[in-house]
Amino acid sequence: MNNLKAVLNKRLEKVNSHYTALKEYKEFIEKLGNVFNPVDFEKLNLQERAVLEAYLKRFASLQDYLGSKVFPLILENKGIIANKMSEVISIVEKEGIIDLEIWLKFRQVRNELEHDYPDDLEDALEDLKFCVDKFDEMEKIVKKVFDYAKA
């Protein structure tokens, strides 16, 4: 196996690890019921809140890792060289791996989470709800990445 393929396989293992944990967190969150308003959120215990935080961190990490480490490599593995991130994103959109509008929203939420925005609980819960609601979209991207890498 060539070095590029070996690195890609290692990165795909990490994607799978992120995805598996994210899925488990989502299942736990669904059992909690509606936690997306401040009153209900305040009723959660420390462990439940920790899972919500872990979900957000994992979602943001998965999005970031896909964009920065996986997309460029799966393209390179196909002989497609993109020098700028905007080119990478454009190509993976054309290849049907991502929906650009959703991807950009993921990126916006990731940036908010990465920079500890928002400080307001309602805004933070809104970001959490978005990430939980969009799990299926992230799952589609992950599956498309694996399919594209195998083809």
C-alpha positions in Angstrom: 0.0 0.0 0.0 1.4 3.4 -0.9 2.1 6.0 1.7 -0.8 8.3 0.6 -3.3 5.4 0.9 -1.9 4.5 4.3 -2.3 8.0 5.6 -5.8 8.2 4.1 -6.8 5.0 5.8 -5.5 6.3 9.2 -7.5 9.5 8.8 -10.6 7.6 7.8 -10.2 5.5 11.0 -10.2 8.8 13.0 -13.3 10.0 11.1 -15.0 6.7 12.0 -14.0 7.1 15.6 -15.4 10.7 15.7 -18.6 9.5 13.9 -19.2 6.5 16.2 -18.8 8.7 19.4 -21.0 11.4 17.9 -23.7 8.8 17.1 -23.6 7.4 20.7 -23.8 10.9 22.2 -26.8 11.7 19.9 -28.7 8.6 21.0 -28.1 9.6 24.7 -29.2 13.2 24.0 -32.4 11.9 22.3 -33.3 10.0 25.5 -32.9 13.2 27.5 -35.8 14.8 25.7 -36.0 18.5 25.1 -32.9 20.0 26.5 -32.7 23.0 24.1 -34.2 25.6 26.3 -32.6 27.1 29.4 -35.2 25.9 31.9 -34.8 22.3 30.9 -31.1 22.6 30.4 -30.7 23.8 34.0 -32.4 20.6 35.2 -29.7 18.4 33.8 -27.0 16.9 36.0 -23.3 17.3 35.5 -22.9 14.1 33.5 -25.7 15.0 31.1 -24.3 18.4 30.5 -20.9 16.9 29.9 -22.4 14.7 27.2 -24.0 17.7 25.5 -20.6 19.5 25.6 -18.9 16.4 24.3 -21.4 16.2 21.4 -20.7 19.7 20.4 -16.9 19.3 20.6 -17.0 16.1 18.6 -19.3 17.6 16.0 -17.0 20.5 15.6 -13.9 18.3 15.5 -15.4 16.0 12.9 -16.4 18.9 10.7 -12.9 20.5 11.0 -11.1 17.3 10.5 -13.0 16.4 7.4 -12.4 19.8 5.9 -8.8 20.2 6.8 -7.4 16.7 6.7 -9.7 14.3 4.8 -11.1 16.2 1.9 -7.8 17.3 0.5 -6.4 13.8 0.9 -9.3 12.0 -0.8 -9.0 14.3 -3.7 -5.2 13.9 -3.9 -5.7 10.1 -3.8 -7.9 10.5 -6.9 -5.2 12.6 -8.6 -7.0 15.9 -8.0 -4.8 18.6 -6.6 -6.4 21.6 -5.0 -4.1 24.3 -3.5 -6.6 26.3 -1.6 -9.3 25.3 0.8 -11.9 27.1 -1.3 -10.8 24.8 -4.2 -11.1 21.7 -2.1 -14.6 22.7 -0.9 -15.7 23.5 -4.4 -14.5 20.2 -5.7 -16.0 18.1 -2.9 -19.3 19.9 -3.6 -19.1 19.1 -7.3 -18.3 15.4 -6.4 -21.5 15.3 -4.4 -19.8 14.8 -1.0 -21.2 17.9 0.6 -24.0 20.4 0.2 -22.2 23.7 0.3 -24.9 25.6 2.1 -25.0 23.0 5.0 -21.3 22.8 5.0 -20.9 26.5 5.4 -23.4 26.5 8.3 -21.5 23.7 9.9 -18.3 25.8 9.6 -20.0 28.9 11.1 -21.3 26.9 14.1 -17.8 25.3 14.5 -16.2 28.7 14.5 -18.6 29.9 17.1 -17.9 26.9 19.3 -14.1 27.1 18.7 -14.0 30.7 19.8 -16.2 30.1 22.9 -19.1 32.0 21.3 -21.8 32.5 22.2 -21.6 33.2 25.9 -25.3 33.4 26.1 -27.0 30.1 27.1 -29.9 30.5 24.7 -27.5 31.0 21.7 -25.4 28.0 22.9 -28.4 25.8 23.1 -29.5 27.0 19.7 -26.1 25.8 18.3 -26.5 22.5 20.1 -30.0 22.0 18.7 -28.7 22.8 15.2 -25.9 20.2 15.6 -28.2 17.5 16.9 -30.8 18.2 14.3 -28.1 18.1 11.5 -26.6 14.8 12.7 -28.2 13.0 9.7 -26.5 15.5 7.3 -23.1 14.9 8.9 -23.7 11.2 8.7 -24.4 11.5 5.0 -21.2 13.4 4.5 -19.2 10.7 6.4 -20.8 7.9 4.4 -20.0 9.8 1.1 -16.4 10.3 2.2 -16.0 6.6 2.8 -17.7 5.7 -0.5 -15.6 8.3 -2.4 -12.4 7.0 -0.8 -13.2 3.4 -1.8 -14.2 4.2 -5.4 
